Amino acid sequence: MSLLTLEAAPPRTGATVAPVRRVRVIHFCPWASRLQDGAAFLHALPQFDVRPRVSNPRDPALLQMARLDCDWHGENVRAFAAMRHESLEFLPVQAVGVAGLLDPLVTPVGPHEERWFVVTGQHPQMLGASGERLLAAYVQHGIRILYYAFDEASRTMPCFAAIAPRLSVLIHDEAPLAPAARAALSPGCLALHRSWVANLAPFTAPFCEEPEEKILFLGSQLGLSPHRQRQIDFLRGRFKDRFTAICDHSLPVGQRLGLGRHKVGFCPEGRKFGVEAMSRTHTDRPFWSGCLGMAPVSEDSRSGGRLEELHRAGLIWRYPRGDLKALAEACERALAAPVEARRRIYEHFNRSETVGTVVAEAIHAAGPSGD
């Protein structure tokens, strides 16, 4: 997606204006059950009992991880509920889990309602052995499929080739897709190379005019590779109490909205960076950091890709992979960023780098059914 915001020219006198498409997103959420209104799902989420979903409900660590995962996926529903596009009218989002996958086939559809089943990650595997038949039935009932994949789905997800012919939109971060997977896509499928971005509703977090002169790393134990740990240790030694690392999965999603009190967000490589097909992708942390109003300091991917575009636009500070001296210099420059620069970053990332924005643009670009 371009960094430029294009304004539509006013229609010429006498020109025919295309009707606004009425779009209903049905989002597959692993923590949902039967098909339900997204607002109702989100309202009940804080009281959702995760214990039946974990292997040992007496293990506090497992319960904590389940709660965080549940809330994280809930934020996807919230982001899709907040989607806006000048050429689309988004009807209230719906959430559905494994138990309700047949519900969309028997649910009444409003007049001129265009339905999209949106599934992410490697969740198509959760559709089960009948996933191919299910999606075929969806398509037959006029439901289009958008799959936002990540983590080498075309190479590591066994059902990819089976579902590929049913996709209207595929957003992925592999470059290139596995040849067999690409060949399985229908000729009409819109395939976009794009990493996962911030699963936030735009402008949810307030912009902090006077943040603390500190650098924040937000990560997890899963991503603490020796390469990443070396950089964290270096920053601790270099910046002392001006550097904070949160890397134990202990931060609920809701608490992230206050992280903009830090001036800089440190975003090293994604854990899949070393894989050839993923060398042009990145973690979602630069996008989260920008949406929260922090100045993102991002490790360079080998082929540049999306990060190069952001860097040239002055929206992130980059450093070559593993170069500690360059990392320190990038952090110093980001700490010196004036409020105007951070506000520009905040505005851009909230307008352009959230999952709802990416999906809305993709649905628009795919065109109405039959185009």
Stockholm file with secondary structure:
# STOCKHOLM 1.0

chainA/1-371         MSLLTLEAAPPRTGATVAPVRRVRVIHFCPWASRLQDGAAFLHALPQFDVRPRVSNPRDPALLQMARLDCDWHGENVRAFAAMRHESLEFLPVQAVGVAGLLDPLVTPVGPHEERWFVVTGQHPQMLGASGERLLAAYVQHGIRILYYAFDEASRTMPCFAAIAPRLSVLIHDEAPLAPAARAALSPGCLALHRSWVANLAPFTAPFCEEPEEKILFLGSQLGLSPHRQRQIDFLRGRFKDRFTAICDHSLPVGQRLGLGRHKVGFCPEGRKFGVEAMSRTHTDRPFWSGCLGMAPVSEDSRSGGRLEELHRAGLIWRYPRGDLKALAEACERALAAPVEARRRIYEHFNRSETVGTVVAEAIHAAGPSGD
#=GR chainA/1-371 SS CCSSCCCCCCCCTTCCCCCCEEEEEEEECTTCCSCEEHHHHHHHGGGCCCGGGSSCTTCHHHHHHHHHHHHHHHHHHHHHHTCCBTTEEECCCEEECGGGTTGGGTSCCCTTEEEEEEEETTGGGGGCTTHHHHHHHHHHTTEEEEEECCSSHHHHCTTHHHHGGGCSEEEECCSSCCHHHHHHSCTTCEEEECCCCBCSCTTCSCCCSSCEEEEEEECCGGGCCHHHHHHHHHHHHHHGGGEEEECSSCCCGGGGGGGGGEEEEEECCCTTTTSGGGTTCCCSHHHHHHHTTCEEEEECCTTCTHHHHHHHTTSSEEECTTCHHHHHHHHHHHHTCCHHHHHHHHHHHHHHSBHHHHHHHHHHHHCSTTC
#=GC SS_cons         CCSSCCCCCCCCTTCCCCCCEEEEEEEECTTCCSCEEHHHHHHHGGGCCCGGGSSCTTCHHHHHHHHHHHHHHHHHHHHHHTCCBTTEEECCCEEECGGGTTGGGTSCCCTTEEEEEEEETTGGGGGCTTHHHHHHHHHHTTEEEEEECCSSHHHHCTTHHHHGGGCSEEEECCSSCCHHHHHHSCTTCEEEECCCCBCSCTTCSCCCSSCEEEEEEECCGGGCCHHHHHHHHHHHHHHGGGEEEECSSCCCGGGGGGGGGEEEEEECCCTTTTSGGGTTCCCSHHHHHHHTTCEEEEECCTTCTHHHHHHHTTSSEEECTTCHHHHHHHHHHHHTCCHHHHHHHHHHHHHHSBHHHHHHHHHHHHCSTTC
//
